[in-house]
Amino acid sequence: MARIIIVSNRVAVPSGDNGKRAGGLEVSIRSFLKQHEGIWLGWSGRVVPRGRAITRTIENGGVSYIVTDLTRTDYEQYYNGFANGTLWPILHYRLDLTNYSSRALNGYMRVNDQFAAQLDNVIRPDDVIWVHDYHLFPLAKALRERGHENRIGFFLHVPFPPPDVLTALPKHERLILALCHYDLVGFQTDRDADNFARYLADECNMPNRGRRVFMAGRRTVQVGTFPVGVETGEYNHLAERSMRSSFVREVLASIADRSLIIGVDRLDYSKGIKLRMDAFERFLEVNTPWRGAVTYLQITPRSRSEIRDYAEMERRIGETVGRVNGTYGEAAWTPIRYLNRPYRRAALAGLFRASRAALVTPLRDGMNLVAKEYVAAQDPEDPGVLILSRFAGAALEFRAALLVNPYDTEAVADAIAQGLAMPLGERRSRHRDLFKILAKHDIKHWGDRFVEALTQPSGKLAVVAA
């Protein structure tokens, strides 16, 4: 049987800290590797002086973790500079926050070539290679240039914008056309897959065999949709157990008998945290009976703090929290609890189950697994209400959530009031519909669907839609 080689920017080597909050990419890959032996290659997370970077292999549970260091220059140009200073805002439709430099692009291409060089040492002719996310757009091209003809797939965990946004990126052709060196390019939603297909058809005039199968020279490129899910049943059991933990009991005791609203997001401008807090402030302003009767817990671990835009965003959010708590708080009640630290997966599962509502209101998101984990965690007999941005990929599946425009603070405030007052029968009905969708797209089957599509014979190509 062919080996699966997974490549991503960061590698989550098993350790005692793995229970901490993980991003969607890490959750997805870990779930796949529970069932498959293989190799996972990427950055170690270490930044070292020039000439001190090393590559290490760690064996654990049938998986070989190959991790390599980055120099300070590579980190600043590849990671901070191009991946997160240029691509991240473009992919999230934020042209106003995009910073571009040729030096950063060169650093991005250089690190991708370094990853290809590391792979060159371990690839066998029958290996299947699965590359993840926006840090590694050109990796397949670098491997093809080294002579590798393996089946190589790519999955983008974040959104993919329409051509009129993407073409604002300088030298976009050099970067986006590199994706045509993959055999399969996968996305979270049909919207994202169609945006990429439109780019190839309209901007590049690439010949196609159907709406999502393109001919790039001698290579056939499939475009597919593979929505990421969660381990639905297991997560529900985890949440049920965690409700009995001392941590969750202490949190619930500290808010007395107040209703709990929860938000869990990495600190990032795409998450819409400032607008969400403005909406909660508006909710308190117009719903006086709820003052003192509800607590909003926002858990937001810091990220990319060395990037100026992130530091400014953190300052504005902190000011908003201070204003809301100063205006509406009492000696025995703090309206917003704002925490900048990660919590273990089990602790979050218990808090999700204990919350009357969840605020998941990103301005743009590929999928958003917090929304799915919140639904999975609920007690079906007394479930909470998911308030979800229409611009999250999950909204295309979760029509039974309270869908909102995160830019409309009045509408979000109204949704908070509606969610807190929702009758039990309606809550059960909405949750039943959402849970059914979760079970259909359980993460256990996600990776297998992708690899099956990637490895099918070229003569049986078809539009891929999970």
Helices and strands as residue ranges (DSSP letters): E 4-10, H 24-33, E 38-48, E 55-60, E 63-71, H 72-74, I 75-87, H 88-91, G 95-97, H 102-120, E 128-132, G 134-136, H 139-145, E 151-155, H 163-166, H 172-176, G 177-181, E 184-187, H 190-198, I 199-203, E 213-216, E 219-225, H 232-242, H 246-254, E 259-264, G 269-271, H 273-286, G 288-290, E 294-299, H 308-328, E 336-339, H 345-354, E 357-360, H 369-377, E 385-389, G 393-396, E 402-404, H 409-421, H 424-440, H 443-455, G 458-460, E 464-465
